[in-house]
């Protein structure tokens, strides 16, 4: 190429004796022009054709390579490669300059290749997120580790090119600095080990709702990284927790609730002990008109009557024999009400039980699961259920306990001592 240019330059009288030098410079300029022409041609024609073909395919996963710019970054590799391989011939009269330019081109190639691999890793990670298994096993920590290794090797390659040393020699020299490297990369190493345990044991996954009071965490996991786990709390704040903290500290994971499709209701109503009594015949007749327990009362009343007759029980005293109580009927009513409620999960536990009496009365606990785990809907269902329970207690001649307030004491004082009990 230089010889051809030199023949044309010999015809110019003003540059006699400098034909070779000028030919070398022209050849190098031509190399630069060719490099950029190839770059723009590749970017403007080849990449557009490839992108158009990929976008027309039915498979949408390959579109991710375009959105991440994998093919676009490859176009920057061609000019650096052309300059690297053609410059030594073009600048053969200037070996020092040629060496500097080829070194710069080689460094550019390393940086571009690193950029391409970085985009490729991101694209593969995004493709992985489209699969169902990504909701159970996060590979974010592995992606970050691969990127760290990629950057580390790139830095080694760049240093070896600048110092004109073999990468193996530099890596071998780093062996003496193992202790320092372990100290510098302590958090990534511990985070990577914790990430492997979290993924292999499926302890947490992106989207899980976890609680960690120690760190003020109560929300959904956004991302499980190499050194930190990012959680979006329900107050819309974002908390980052060290990955190893999920191994060393305890936390509550609500994934089981989400997987079963039921969210637990566990709440008590306190009944005033003074309102509990045996049921009279008139009480049973009145309670028997309540839809959910009419059949229960009829069967239970027949069973108790037959038992008392068989045992020849003296019914003149309420303490003798078996009798139905308003609290027992109320408890069975709540259970029947829950079993007929459209928002209660029928395949999970539905239980209404008495707890130990306290100074606040007798706790009647509702233990059941809603069939909707959405927080807002769950709170609405739970509130509706207890609205009904609190209101219907009067139908069973029961009163719900509450501590007396200042208004209660004022009302007693206004009644006067003769009207006070």
PALOKE-798007 format. One record per atom (N, C-alpha, C): residue in three letters; x, y, z. Coordinates in pm, whole numbers, plus 50000, padded with zeros to 5 digits. Each point is the difference from the previous one (the first is absolute). Layout:
N
AlaXYZ ...
END
This chain:
421
Unk500844987950000 Unk499165012150000 Unk500875012650000 Unk501075000050082 Unk500895011650009 Unk500765001849870 Unk500414988849937 Unk500755000749874 Unk499155006149890 Unk498724996449997 Unk499115005549897 Unk499855015050018 Unk499825004250127 Unk499855014450028 Unk501295007349967 Unk501154993850029 Unk501305006449974 Unk500215002549851 Unk499564991049914 Unk500155001749855 Unk499265012449951 Unk498815002350057 Unk499255012049961 Unk500645012650055 Unk500594999050121 Unk500615011750062 Unk501315004049932 Unk500684990449935 Unk501265003149930 Unk499815009749885 Unk498765000749952 Unk499705009049889 Unk499875014550046 Unk499945002050134 Unk499875013650052 Unk501385005350033 Unk500445010849936 Unk501385004750020 Unk500275006150137 Unk499005005350065 Unk500225007050126 Unk500324990950117 Unk499714987149989 Unk500204990950114 Unk501064989549968 Unk500875003449913 Unk501064990749962 Unk500854996650123 Unk500204987150024 Unk500784995250113 Unk499164996750122 Unk498745004350000 Unk499124997150114 Unk498804991349962 Unk500184993249883 Unk498874992049950 Unk499594989150099 Unk500984992850055 Unk499684988850088 Unk499325004750130 Unk500545010750057 Unk499435005150125 Unk498565004949979 Unk499795007749892 Unk498675005149974 Unk499044988849963 Unk500504990049929 Unk499174988549964 Unk499554992550125 Unk500914999150098 Unk499654993150125 Unk498905007450075 Unk500105013350004 Unk498975007950068 Unk498654998749928 Unk500045000849866 Unk498774998649921 Unk499384986350021 Unk500864989750006 Unk499504986450020 Unk499314998750137 Unk500605006550103 Unk499384999450133 Unk498675007350002 Unk499945011849933 Unk498745007449991 Unk498964991649928 Unk500434992749897 Unk499084991349926 Unk499484988850091 Unk500894994950085 Unk499574989550094 Unk498935005550095 Unk500215012150049 Unk499005006150090 Unk498685001949927 Unk500075004949875 Unk498765002249924 Unk499294986849975 Unk500754989849962 Unk499404986849974 Unk499354994650127 Unk500715001750114 Unk499474994950127 Unk498645006250033 Unk499915013149985 Unk498735006750034 Unk498934997649895 Unk500404998349874 Unk499034996749895 Unk499394986250027 Unk500864990550039 Unk499504986650032 Unk499095000650122 Unk500395008150099 Unk499185001450120 Unk498605005349967 Unk499945010949923 Unk498695005949967 Unk499194991049907 Unk500704993049910 Unk499294990749911 Unk499414988450081 Unk500804994950093 Unk499524988950083 Unk498845004650087 Unk500145011850060 Unk498975005350088 Unk498745003849924 Unk500185005949883 Unk498865005149926 Unk499284989749915 Unk500714989749956 Unk499394990449908 Unk499864986350064 Unk501124994050039 Unk499994986250050 Unk499184998950128 Unk500275008950098 Unk499294999350128 Unk498525002849982 Unk499665009249910 Unk498585002849975 Unk499294987949940 Unk500684993249907 Unk499414988049940 Unk499814989150105 Unk501034998150084 Unk499904989850106 Unk498875003650097 Unk499935012750040 Unk498965004450094 Unk498614998349941 Unk499845003549872 Unk498694998649935 Unk499594985449993 Unk500964991349972 Unk499694985649992 Unk499594994650137 Unk500745004050104 Unk499704995150136 Unk498645005150047 Unk499705012749972 Unk498735005750045 Unk498804993649931 Unk500214994249884 Unk498894993749927 Unk499774985550043 Unk500934994150070 Unk499824986250044 Unk498944999350110 Unk499364988450013 Unk498974998050101 Unk500584999650140 Unk501224995250011 Unk500664999250131 Unk500415014050045 Unk499505004350113 Unk500295013450050 Unk501235000650089 Unk500544988350035 Unk501175000050089 Unk501225005949931 Unk500144997749868 Unk501175005449930 Unk499935015249987 Unk498815005950021 Unk499905014749997 Unk500795006350114 Unk500224992450105 Unk500725005150116 Unk501455003449963 Unk500584992149907 Unk501385002749958 Unk500095013649930 Unk498925003749931 Unk499995013249933 Unk499825011050103 Unk499064998250094 Unk499755010450100 Unk501215002350089 Unk500784989550023 Unk501215001350081 Unk501205005149920 Unk499845001549868 Unk501075005649917 Unk501174990949975 Unk499764986750002 Unk501104990549978 Unk500585001549860 Unk499145000249898 Unk500475000949862 Unk500585013849971 Unk499415010250059 Unk500495013649979 Unk501425001650050 Unk500304993750113 Unk501365001250057 Unk501024992449918 Unk499564989649929 Unk500934992349918 Unk500565008749887 Unk499205009649953 Unk500465008549889 Unk501215008450038 Unk500175002750131 Unk501165007950043 Unk501274991550003 Unk499864987049985 Unk501174991250000 Unk500715000249865 Unk499245001949892 Unk500594999349865 Unk501035011049973 Unk499745012950031 Unk501045009949972 Unk501274997950082 Unk499834996050126 Unk501194997650082 Unk500814988349945 Unk499334989649952 Unk500704988349945 Unk500725003649871 Unk499345007949914 Unk500645004149873 Unk501245008450026 Unk499895009650093 Unk501155008550033 Unk501124991650059 Unk499644990550085 Unk501014991750066 Unk500784991649898 Unk499324994249904 Unk500664990849908 Unk500675006949880 Unk499495011749958 Unk500555006549880 Unk501015011150030 Unk499955005450122 Unk500925011050033 Unk501474996249989 Unk500454988250048 Unk501444996849988 Unk500515000549857 Unk499234995849900 Unk500455000849860 Unk499965014249948 Unk498965007550046 Unk499885013849952 Unk501105008950056 Unk500394998050125 Unk501025008450066 Unk501284992050024 Unk500414992549897 Unk501224991950019 Unk501265008550009 Unk499915012549954 Unk501155008950013 Unk500055006850137 Unk498904999050075 Unk499915006250133 Unk499594989150100 Unk500884990850031 Unk499644988650086 Unk499555004050140 Unk500615010550055 Unk499625004350136 Unk498565005250001 Unk499705008449902 Unk498635005449990 Unk499024988749973 Unk500384990749913 Unk499124988649968 Unk499724991650125 Unk501034998350083 Unk499814992050123 Unk499045006950097 Unk500145013250012 Unk499095007450089 Unk498564999049950 Unk499815001749869 Unk498644999649944 Unk499414986150011 Unk500794989749971 Unk499474986250011 Unk499684996550146 Unk500805005450093 Unk499724997750142 Unk498675006350040 Unk499805012449954 Unk498735006850029 Unk498834992449937 Unk500194995149876 Unk498944992449933 Unk499704987050074 Unk501074993650050 Unk499814987550074 Unk499265002650132 Unk500355011150067 Unk499285003750123 Unk498525002749969 Unk499775006949888 Unk498605002649961 Unk499254987149973 Unk500684990249938 Unk499374987049973 Unk499644992950130 Unk500895000650098 Unk499734993650130 Unk498795006650066 Unk499955013449997 Unk498895007250062 Unk498684996949929 Unk500044999649866 Unk498784997149924 Unk499534985750025 Unk500934990450001 Unk499624986050027 Unk499404998850140 Unk500595007150097 Unk499435000150135 Unk498595005650000 Unk499805010849925 Unk498685006049990 Unk499004990549935 Unk500454992849897 Unk499114990449932 Unk499604988750095 Unk500974994550072 Unk499714989150094 Unk499115004950114 Unk500225012450045 Unk499155005750105 Unk498545000849953 Unk499805005049877 Unk498645000749946 Unk499414986149979 Unk500844990549959 Unk499534986349979 Unk499554993750131 Unk500755002450107 Unk499614994750133 Unk498685006050044 Unk499855013349980 Unk498735006650036 Unk498834994249919 Unk500234997549872 Unk498954994549914 Unk499604986050045 Unk501004991850032 Unk499694986450046 Unk499275000350134 Unk500385009550087 Unk499295001550128 Unk498565004349979 Unk499775009049903 Unk498635004449973 Unk499184988749938 Unk500624991949915 Unk499304988449943 Unk499634990250109 Unk500914997950096 Unk499724990850111 Unk498775004550079 Unk499835013350014 Unk498875005350077 Unk498664997149935 Unk500014996649870 Unk498744996849933 Unk499504986050033 Unk500864991750060 Unk499604986450035 Unk499404999850141 Unk499114990550023 Unk499304999150128 Unk500954997150116 Unk501064992549971 Unk500944996250107 Unk500715012150059 Unk500075011149924 Unk500695012050050 Unk499305005850122 Unk498684997150017 Unk499275004950116 Unk500374992350126 Unk500624988449982 Unk500384991850114 Unk501505000650028 Unk500815000649894 Unk501465000250015 Unk500545012349929 Unk500625008950076 Unk500595012249944 Unk501464997449964 Unk500415004949883 Unk501414998549958 Unk500705013549995 Unk499405010250061 Unk500605013449997 Unk501394999950060 Unk500184992750112 Unk501324999550063 Unk501024993249909 Unk499584989849924 Unk500914993349907 Unk500375009349885 Unk499025007649952 Unk500265009549892 Unk501015010550046 Unk499815005050122 Unk500945010050052 Unk501394994150019 Unk500064987250040 Unk501314993550016 Unk500694998549864 Unk499244995649898 Unk500584998649867 Unk500525013449949 Unk499265010750028 Unk500445013349957 Unk501275004250073 Unk500084996950128 Unk501225003250075 Unk501214992649942 Unk499814987249970 Unk501094992349939 Unk500365005649863 Unk498985003949923 Unk500245005849868 Unk500825012850010 Unk499605009050091 Unk500735012650017 Unk501424997550054 Unk500104990350090 Unk501334996850055 Unk500934995149890 Unk499534990849916 Unk500834994849891 Unk500295010949898 Unk499055009049977 Unk500225011149906 Unk501105009350051 Unk499965002950130 Unk501045008650057 Unk501374993449991 Unk500044986950027 Unk501264992549986 Unk500505000849857 Unk499094998249903 Unk500395000449859 Unk500525013949962 Unk499325010550049 Unk500445013749969 Unk501375002950058 Unk500194996050126 Unk501315002350064 Unk501104992249927 Unk499714987549962 Unk501004991949930 Unk500365006049865 Unk499025006149931 Unk500285006449871 Unk500875012350020 Unk499675008150100 Unk500785012350026 Unk501434996650042 Unk500144990050088 Unk501334996350049 Unk500724990149910 Unk499304995349896 Unk500564990149908 Unk500454987550074 Unk499124995450088 Unk500274988050077 Unk498894989749974 Unk500314987550024 Unk498994989549984 Unk498965001050112 Unk498714998449969 Unk498975000150105 Unk500254989350106 Unk500544988549959 Unk500274989350095 Unk501035004450103 Unk500985008149957 Unk501025005050093 Unk499375009250104 Unk499095008749954 Unk499355009250094 Unk499114992550098 Unk499264990149950 Unk499124992350088 Unk500824992350102 Unk501144994549957 Unk500864992850093 Unk500545009450107 Unk500285012549962 Unk500505009750096 Unk498945003850103 Unk498744998849961 Unk498935003350093 Unk499844989450109 Unk500594988249979 Unk499914989550101 Unk500585004350132 Unk501035008449995 Unk500615004850124 Unk499115010050073 Unk499015005149930 Unk499105009950061 Unk498654993750035 Unk499984986850016 Unk498744993250027 Unk499315005250124 Unk500785002050106 Unk499425004750126 Unk499365013749983 Unk500685008849926 Unk499475013449977 Unk498724999449916 Unk500034991349897 Unk498834998649914 Unk498824994450079 Unk500264990550088 Unk498934994350082 Unk499385010750089 Unk500835009150050 Unk499495010750085 Unk499195010149918 Unk500505003249881 Unk499315009749914 Unk498674994649952 Unk499994987149962 Unk498804994049943 Unk499254991450102 Unk500155003450128 Unk499354992150105 Unk498485000049985 Unk499415011949983 Unk498545000949990 Unk499454992949877 Unk500615001849879 Unk499504992449885 Unk500114984950017 Unk501104995350064 Unk500164985650018 Unk498954994650096 Unk499805007150113 Unk498994995650096 Unk498595001149940 Unk499775010649923 Unk498705001649936 Unk499744989249896 Unk501054996249927 Unk499844989449900 Unk499674986850067 Unk500714996950109 Unk499734987650074 Unk498575000050056 Unk499585011550051 Unk498635001150053 Unk498984998849887 Unk500325005949884 Unk499094999149887 Unk499814985749953 Unk501084992150002 Unk499894985949961 Unk499084992650097 Unk500165002650129 Unk499144993450099 Unk498545004249984 Unk499785012949978 Unk498635004849983 Unk499344993849877 Unk500774998849891 Unk499444994649876 Unk499824985050007 Unk501014992950052 Unk499924985450003 Unk498914995250097 Unk499835007050112 Unk498974996250098 Unk498665006849975 Unk499965008649897 Unk498775007249963 Unk499405007150123 Unk500885006650075 Unk499555007050120 Unk499225012749965 Unk500485007449902 Unk499305011949955 Unk500105000849849 Unk499055007049941 Unk499975002349855 Unk499515014149976 Unk500345005949885 Unk499465013249969 Unk498474999750002 Unk499415010050064 Unk498555000650012 Unk499474994850132 Unk500864992950078 Unk499554994950130 Unk499795011650097 Unk498994998550084 Unk499745009750108 Unk500704994850125 Unk500965007750052 Unk500734995950119 Unk499925010850107 Unk500184995550124 Unk500065009250114 Unk501304997550074 Unk500755010750026 Unk501214999650083 Unk499975012150093 Unk499384998750117 Unk499895011550091 Unk501355006250035 Unk501054992050005 Unk501325005150037 Unk500465010949904 Unk499654998549871 Unk500415009749900 Unk498855009049955 Unk498864999050069 Unk498855008149963 Unk499434996349864 Unk500094987349964 Unk499564995249868 Unk498614993950011 Unk499115004349914 Unk498664994149989 Unk499495003249860 Unk500334991349904 Unk499615002749863 Unk500464989149905 Unk500005003249871 Unk500304990249895 Unk501455001349955 Unk500624988549973 Unk501374999849951 Unk500035004549854 Unk500805010049971 Unk500135004949864 Unk501154993049927 Unk501124998450071 Unk501194994649934 Unk500914993650103 Unk500544988449964 Unk500994993250085 Unk501355001349931 Unk500835009050052 Unk501295002749938 Unk501134992250063 Unk501215003249955 Unk501184993050049 Unk500315003650144 Unk499825012650036 Unk500325004450136 Unk498785005050077 Unk498935003849930 Unk498835005450069 Unk498714994449941 Unk498965000150082 Unk498654996649956 Unk499165012650012 Unk499305003549894 Unk499215012349996 Unk498544996650022 Unk499395006650099 Unk498594997550037 Unk499215013049991 Unk498854999349934 Unk499095011549997 Unk498964998050110 Unk500065008550104 Unk499064999150110 Unk498625004949957 Unk499004996750083 Unk498635003849964 Unk499755014950014 Unk500915007250067 Unk499875014550004 Unk500765006649884 Unk500384991549901 Unk500675004149876 Unk501455004150020 Unk500554998250120 Unk501435002150018 Unk500744987549955 Unk501285001549971 Unk500824988849954 Unk501114997650102 Unk500124987750045 Unk501034996350097 Unk500964990049936 Unk501295002050022 Unk500994990349954 Unk500574992850122 Unk500054986949990 Unk500484991550108 Unk501164991649948 Unk501094998450077 Unk501094991249955 Unk499484986049969 Unk500464994349890 Unk499514986849959 Unk500244989650108 Unk501165000750067 Unk500324990150103 Unk499095001450122 Unk499325011850014 Unk499095001850114 Unk498814990549991 Unk499604996349878 Unk498894990749982 Unk500394985850038 Unk501284997650014 Unk500494986950045 Unk500225000150151 Unk500585011050051 Unk500345000550142 Unk498885004450091 Unk499045007849949 Unk498905005150082 Unk498694993449959 Unk499044999950092 Unk498704994149971 Unk499115010249930 Unk499104995049917 Unk499035008449932 Unk498764991749969 Unk498905006849976 Unk498754993349966 Unk499725001849852 Unk499774988849932 Unk499675000249857 Unk498544996049983 Unk499235008949936 Unk498564997749982 Unk499694992749869 Unk501024993949938 Unk499784993249873 Unk498964988850012 Unk500024992850112 Unk499064989050019 Unk498575004649990 Unk499735011950056 Unk498655005649990 Unk499635002649855 Unk500955005649924 Unk499735003249861 Unk499814987449916 Unk500764989450032 Unk499904987749922 Unk498724992450029 Unk499545000150125 Unk498764992850034 Unk498765007849960 Unk500155012949977 Unk498855008049960 Unk499095003850115 Unk500474998550123 Unk499205003650117 Unk500785008550098 Unk499365010350053 Unk500655008750098 Unk499274998950132 Unk500754997950106 Unk499424996450128 Unk499325011650072 Unk498844996850058 Unk499325008850095 Unk500144993650137 Unk500565007250093 Unk500134995050137 Unk499745011850093 Unk498745001350042 Unk499625011550082 Unk498904995650096 Unk499985006250115 Unk499044996150105 Unk499005011250028 Unk498814995850042 Unk498985009050055 Unk499844996550147 Unk500055010050089 Unk499914997550143 Unk498545001950046 Unk499454989250055 Unk498604999950045 Unk499945002550151 Unk499105008950038 Unk499795002850142 Unk499494987450070 Unk500714995550103 Unk499644987650070 Unk498615000850063 Unk499575011950038 Unk498695001550064 Unk498834997649905 Unk500285000149869 Unk498924998149904 Unk499834985549957 Unk500824990950053 Unk499934985949963 Unk498994992950091 Unk499094992249940 Unk499004993050082 Unk499484987749925 Unk499274991350075 Unk499334988649938 Unk498825005149918 Unk499674992449895 Unk498915003949912 Unk498674994450052 Unk499005008550003 Unk498644995650032 Unk499324995349872 Unk498784994450016 Unk499274995449883 Unk499685011749907 Unk499675011350059 Unk499705011849917 Unk501255004849927 Unk501164999050067 Unk501265003749933 Unk500264991049881 Unk499824986750021 Unk500254990549892 Unk499055002249883 Unk498765003450033 Unk499035002749894 Unk500415012349920 Unk500505010150068 Unk500435012349933 Unk501274997849919 Unk500974992950061 Unk501254997149927 Unk499754990849881 Unk498984991350013 Unk499714990549892 Unk499535006649872 Unk499655012650006 Unk499585007349879 Unk501195005349922 Unk501204999050057 Unk501205004649930 Unk500414989349899 Unk500155003849878 Unk500124990549889 Unk501154990050015 Unk501205004850028 Unk501174991449997 Unk500014989250109 Unk499285002250111 Unk500104990550111 Unk498654993950039 Unk498975002249922 Unk498694994450035 Unk500054984750004 Unk500644994049903 Unk500104985449996 Unk500874994950115 Unk501095007250027 Unk500904996050110 Unk499265000350134 Unk499245010650025 Unk499285001350127 Unk498974988850015 Unk499294996949892 Unk498984989550005 Unk500634986550034 Unk501094996449932 Unk500654987150025 Unk500614999550140 Unk500645011050039 Unk500655000350131 Unk498954999550112 Unk498895006849981 Unk498945000050101 Unk499414986050017 Unk499784993049890 Unk499494986350007 Unk501004990850070 Unk501275001649966 Unk501044991750062 Unk500075002150151 Unk499985012650043 Unk500085003050143 Unk498754995350073 Unk498825001849938 Unk498754995550063 Unk499994984950021 Unk500414992649898 Unk500064985450011 Unk501014995750106 Unk501125006950008 Unk501034996650098 Unk499465002250142 Unk499385011650022 Unk499505003150134 Unk498884990350043 Unk499154996149904 Unk498954990350032 Unk500604986550035 Unk501004995949920 Unk500644987050025 Unk500694999950136 Unk500555011350039 Unk500705000850129 Unk499075004050115 Unk498705002249968 Unk499015004050100 Unk500485012250080 Unk500405010249924 Unk500555012150061 Unk498875008550056 Unk500195005450120 Unk499065009250062 Unk500245013849940 Unk499085004549915 Unk500205012449926 Unk499575012350077 Unk499584998350126 Unk499615011650079 Unk501185009150031 Unk501194994250003 Unk501215008150023 Unk500775001149868 Unk500435012049967 Unk500775002249878 Unk501354993050002 Unk500474996650119 Unk501314993650011 Unk499964985349961 Unk498804994349994 Unk499864985649971 Unk499954997549849 Unk500614988949960 Unk499914995449861 Unk500765008849903 Unk499684997649874 Unk500645007649893 Unk499055010949951 Unk500565011649970 Unk499205011249951 Unk500815007849897 Unk499315006649913 Unk500655008549901 Unk500205014050058 Unk501115006349962 Unk500305013650046 Unk500005009549881 Unk499775012550029 Unk500005009849890 Unk501395001849941 Unk501064998450083 Unk501355001449946 Unk500354988349908 Unk499524987850035 Unk500264988349915 Unk499295001349867 Unk498755004550002 Unk499255001949875 Unk500645011149918 Unk500445010650067 Unk500665011149931 Unk501274995249930 Unk500784991750068 Unk501244994749941 Unk499714991649876 Unk498984991450009 Unk499634991849884 Unk499435008549887 Unk499315010750036 Unk499475008949898 Unk501155006549922 Unk501035004850070 Unk501125006649932 Unk500674990349902 Unk500194987450045 Unk500624990149912 Unk499154997549876 Unk498674998650019 Unk499104997949886 Unk500015012149908 Unk500065011950059 Unk500065012449921 Unk501265000349913 Unk501144996150058 Unk501264999949925 Unk499964989749888 Unk499454988250027 Unk499944989549899 Unk499085003849884 Unk499075009050024 Unk499115004649894 Unk500455013249937 Unk501125005450050 Unk500495012849948 Unk500744997649869 Unk499695007449894 Unk500634997549869 Unk501495003349994 Unk500505007750095 Unk501415004149996 Unk500894992050094 Unk499464989650063 Unk500794991550089 Unk500434987549925 Unk501294996550013 Unk500574988249933 Unk499504987450070 Unk499224992149929 Unk499374988250062 Unk500954988150013 Unk501115000149924 Unk500944988750005 Unk501075001850108 Unk499975011250067 Unk500935002550111 Unk499215000650131 Unk500735000350109 Unk499384999250133 Unk498995011250024 Unk498824996150045 Unk498985009650047 Unk499654995850142 Unk500355008450096 Unk499874996350141 Unk499565012050081 Unk499044997550090 Unk499595010150098 Unk500134993550137 Unk500815006050086 Unk500294993450128 Unk499995010050116 Unk499824994350120 Unk500135007850122 Unk501454999950046 Unk500465011450046 Unk501315000850062 Unk499825001950151 Unk501095000450069 Unk499975001550145 Unk499385013550039 Unk499015000050090 Unk499395012750043 Unk501055009250062 Unk499845012849973 Unk500925010150054 Unk499205010750073 Unk500715010050050 Unk499325011150067 Unk499145008049902 Unk500194997849870 Unk499215006949899 Unk498804991949952 Unk499804988050057 Unk498864991849959 Unk500454986849940 Unk499084993549929 Unk500284987049939 Unk500355002149852 Unk501244996849958 Unk500375001849859 Unk499404988949913 Unk499295003949895 Unk499534990849897 Unk500855003049876 Unk500884990649967 Unk500965002449892 Unk499514994249868 Unk500125007949897 Unk499724995649863 Unk501334996649934 Unk500114987649953 Unk501214995449931 Unk499564994549864 Unk500275007749895 Unk499574995949866 Unk500925006849897 Unk499754997049873 Unk500825005449892 Unk499095005849891 Unk500365011949955 Unk499275005849887 Unk500504993549871 Unk499185000149897 Unk500424994249871 Unk500605010649908 Unk500315011750054 Unk500655010749924 Unk501145005450087 Unk501244999449948 Unk501165004350079 Unk500335014749980 Unk499285006849912 Unk500255014349982 Unk499755007350132 Unk500955008350039 Unk499965006450132 Unk498725008250019 Unk499695008449904 Unk498835008850013 Unk498714991850008 Unk499874990149912 Unk498794991750000 Unk499924991750127 Unk501174995150046 Unk500034992150124 Unk499505008250118 Unk500475012250013 Unk499585008550111 Unk498505003149991 Unk499505001749878 Unk498585002449983 Unk499154988150042 Unk500454987949959 Unk499274987750037 Unk500014998250151 Unk501175001650062 Unk500124998250144 Unk499135010250075 Unk500015012249956 Unk499195010350066 Unk498514997049988 Unk499574995749881 Unk498594996749981 Unk499564988750092 Unk500864989950014 Unk499664988550086 Unk499845004450145 Unk500925008150049 Unk499935004150141 Unk498955010850022 Unk499695007749897 Unk498855009050012 Unk498754992050030 Unk499834989249927 Unk498824991650017 Unk500014993150136 Unk501164994750041 Unk500094992850128 Unk499675009350116 Unk500575012049998 Unk499765009650109 Unk498545004250007 Unk499375001549883 Unk498605004349998 Unk499044988850036 Unk500324987549957 Unk499074988950020 Unk500064994350141 Unk501045003650076 Unk500134994650137 Unk498765003250084 Unk499375011549978 Unk498815003950076 Unk498844990649973 Unk499954994149881 Unk498914990849968 Unk500064987450087 Unk501154997550060 Unk500164988450088 Unk500075004450146 Unk499565012150025 Unk499985005550136 Unk501395000850061 Unk500995002449915 Unk501385001350045 Unk500455014449981 Unk500855004550088 Unk500565013549986 Unk501514999049986 Unk500525008149909 Unk501445000249976 Unk500655008950105 Unk501104995150057 Unk500665007250109 Unk500815011849947 Unk499955010950073 Unk500945011049980 Unk500185007150133 Unk501195005150022 Unk500285007150125 Unk499165012750008 Unk499505003350118 Unk499185012250014 Unk500835012449971 Unk499375009549935 Unk500675012649967 Unk499525011150093 Unk500555011649984 Unk499595011450081 Unk498545003449979 Unk499504997949878 Unk498595002849972 Unk499104990650079 Unk500424987450019 Unk499204990550079 Unk499905004550145 Unk501105004250058 Unk499995004650139 Unk499175012850015 Unk500065008849899 Unk499215012450006 Unk498514996849997 Unk499614990149918 Unk498594996149992 Unk499514994450132 Unk500844992350070 Unk499614994650130 Unk499815011150103 Unk500885009849993 Unk499895011050096 Unk498735008249975 Unk499625001549871 Unk498805007549969 Unk498734992750042 Unk500044986650005 Unk498844992250040 Unk499665002050148 Unk501025002850076 Unk499795001550144 Unk500164986850073 Unk500285000450128 Unk500264987850074 Unk498804990850008 Unk498755005849995 Unk498824991350014 Unk499784991649876 Unk500545004449881 Unk499794992249877 Unk501204991249965 Unk501075001150075 Unk501174991949971 Unk499794985850053 Unk500504989949928 Unk499834986350043 Unk500754997150127 
END
